[in-house]
Amino acid sequence: MADKSPIKPTKVTVKADKPRQPVAKSSARKPANAAAKELPAVRTATKSNGPATAGNPTLLSGGNPQIAKGYGDAPVQAYIAAMPGWKSEVGRRLDALIQRTVPDVRKAVKWNSPLYGVEEQSWFLGIHCFTKYIKVAFFRGASLSPVPPGESKQKEVRYFHIHEDDELDEAQFAAWVKQASQLPGERM
């Protein structure tokens, strides 16, 4: 028994290190889909890239822009500008719809996602980029009518996914935003 104990940590360490290298190499050589082909225009997160700069943001897995935490419109606009491909235009449309629907909306970027709220540190909606879609999270979405279609592991949260070829029903989206802004926000 005593002889096996020193060997096990070594084996665990080796196993933990091995999956990281093949994943990085294979994803760089073989894009899994069309969205992955967009990534060379903007840096992807790796250990060798170093910190992102304003003119050269880093994209995290799935193409989500890495933007420093910040409050106000500027970090949200930086996030939207860094969204890859078609997602940037959709991000501008969503931001404009939210701003029009809730003129006094507060904005921030936290955890590499734009957040929208009406009180300080209280948020009703968040946006996040994934490889094939944009996820809009309504933090009290289960209370909206009609309820957004995407389910969550969290009881109150509902999602709305936007894919590249989807037609955005702006009236429905604005109705969800208006309702969500009138509910108690999520403290983050």
C-alpha positions in Angstrom: 0.0 0.0 0.0 2.7 2.5 0.9 4.4 1.9 -2.4 1.3 2.9 -4.4 0.6 6.2 -2.7 3.6 8.1 -4.2 2.8 6.8 -7.7 -0.9 7.9 -7.7 -0.2 11.7 -7.5 2.3 11.4 -10.3 -0.2 9.6 -12.5 -3.0 12.2 -11.7 -0.6 15.0 -12.6 0.3 13.5 -15.9 -3.3 12.8 -16.8 -4.3 16.4 -16.0 -1.5 17.9 -18.1 -2.0 15.7 -21.2 -5.5 16.7 -22.3 -4.6 20.4 -22.5 -2.0 20.1 -25.2 -4.0 18.0 -27.8 -7.1 20.2 -27.4 -5.2 23.4 -28.1 -3.4 21.8 -31.1 -6.4 20.1 -32.6 -8.7 23.2 -32.4 -6.0 25.4 -34.0 -5.5 23.0 -36.9 -9.0 21.9 -37.7 -11.8 24.4 -37.2 -14.9 22.5 -36.0 -17.4 24.8 -37.8 -17.8 28.0 -39.8 -17.7 30.1 -36.6 -14.3 28.8 -35.8 -13.0 30.0 -39.2 -13.9 33.6 -38.1 -11.4 33.4 -35.1 -8.1 34.1 -36.9 -9.1 37.7 -37.4 -9.2 38.2 -33.6 -6.8 36.5 -31.2 -8.0 33.5 -29.3 -7.1 33.0 -25.6 -3.8 31.0 -25.1 -1.0 31.3 -22.7 1.3 32.9 -25.2 -1.1 35.7 -26.3 -0.6 37.8 -23.2 -3.2 40.4 -22.2 -5.7 41.7 -24.6 -5.5 45.3 -25.8 -8.2 47.7 -26.9 -7.4 47.2 -30.5 -6.8 43.5 -30.2 -9.3 41.8 -27.9 -8.9 38.1 -26.9 -11.7 35.7 -27.7 -12.4 33.1 -25.1 -13.7 29.6 -25.9 -16.8 29.8 -28.1 -15.8 33.3 -29.4 -16.8 35.3 -26.3 -14.8 38.5 -26.1 -12.6 39.0 -23.1 -13.3 42.5 -21.9 -12.1 44.0 -18.6 -14.8 44.4 -15.9 -16.2 47.9 -16.1 -19.3 50.0 -15.5 -21.1 52.2 -18.0 -21.6 52.2 -21.8 -17.9 52.2 -22.8 -17.1 48.6 -21.7 -20.4 47.3 -23.2 -19.6 49.0 -26.5 -16.1 47.5 -26.4 -17.6 44.0 -25.9 -20.1 44.5 -28.8 -17.3 45.7 -31.1 -15.2 42.6 -30.2 -18.1 40.2 -30.9 -17.0 38.0 -33.9 -18.7 38.1 -37.3 -22.4 38.5 -37.5 -22.7 38.6 -33.7 -21.4 42.2 -33.5 -24.3 43.6 -35.6 -26.8 41.6 -33.6 -25.2 42.9 -30.4 -25.6 46.5 -31.6 -29.3 45.8 -32.4 -29.9 44.3 -29.0 -28.1 47.1 -27.2 -30.1 49.7 -29.1 -33.4 47.9 -28.4 -32.6 47.7 -24.7 -31.6 51.3 -24.5 -34.8 52.4 -26.4 -37.0 50.2 -24.2 -35.4 51.2 -20.9 -33.9 54.7 -21.4 -32.4 54.9 -17.9 -30.7 51.4 -18.2 -27.4 50.9 -16.4 -24.7 48.9 -18.1 -21.7 47.0 -17.1 -19.4 44.2 -18.2 -18.7 41.5 -15.6 -17.5 37.9 -16.1 -16.9 38.8 -19.8 -20.6 39.5 -20.4 -22.6 42.7 -20.8 -25.2 43.2 -18.0 -28.2 45.5 -18.0 -30.0 46.8 -15.0 -32.1 49.7 -13.6 -30.6 49.9 -10.1 -27.0 50.0 -9.0 -25.6 46.4 -8.9 -28.9 44.9 -9.8 -29.2 43.3 -13.2 -32.2 42.0 -15.2 -30.4 40.8 -18.4 -27.1 39.5 -19.6 -25.6 38.7 -23.0 -22.9 36.0 -23.8 -21.4 34.8 -27.1 -21.1 31.1 -27.9 -19.7 29.5 -31.1 -23.0 29.2 -32.9 -25.3 31.7 -31.1 -25.8 34.6 -28.7 -27.3 33.8 -25.4 -29.5 36.4 -23.8 -30.2 35.6 -20.1 -33.3 37.0 -18.4 -32.4 36.6 -14.7 -36.1 36.6 -13.7 -37.3 35.1 -17.0 -39.7 32.6 -15.5 -41.9 35.6 -14.5 -42.1 37.0 -18.1 -45.0 36.5 -20.4 -44.6 34.6 -22.6 -41.7 32.9 -20.9 -38.5 32.9 -23.1 -38.0 29.4 -24.6 -34.5 28.5 -23.2 -34.6 26.6 -19.9 -32.0 27.0 -17.2 -30.8 24.9 -14.2 -31.8 27.9 -12.1 -35.5 28.1 -11.5 -36.0 31.8 -12.3 -33.5 32.2 -15.2 -34.7 31.8 -18.8 -32.7 32.1 -22.0 -33.3 33.4 -25.5 -30.8 32.1 -28.1 -30.1 34.0 -31.3 -28.5 32.1 -34.2 -27.0 33.7 -37.3 -30.0 33.2 -39.6 -32.7 33.8 -37.0 -35.2 36.6 -37.5 -35.3 38.7 -34.4 -38.8 39.6 -33.3 -38.0 43.0 -32.0 -41.4 43.7 -30.5 -41.3 40.4 -28.5 -37.7 41.1 -27.4 -38.6 44.7 -26.3 -41.7 43.3 -24.4 -39.4 40.9 -22.5 -36.9 43.7 -21.7 -39.6 46.0 -20.5 -41.1 43.3 -18.2 -37.7 42.2 -17.0 -36.7 45.7 -16.1 -39.7 46.1 -13.8 -38.9 43.0 -11.8 -36.4 42.8 -8.9 -32.9 42.5 -10.4 -30.2 40.0 -9.6 -27.4 41.3 -7.4 -24.0 40.3 -8.8 
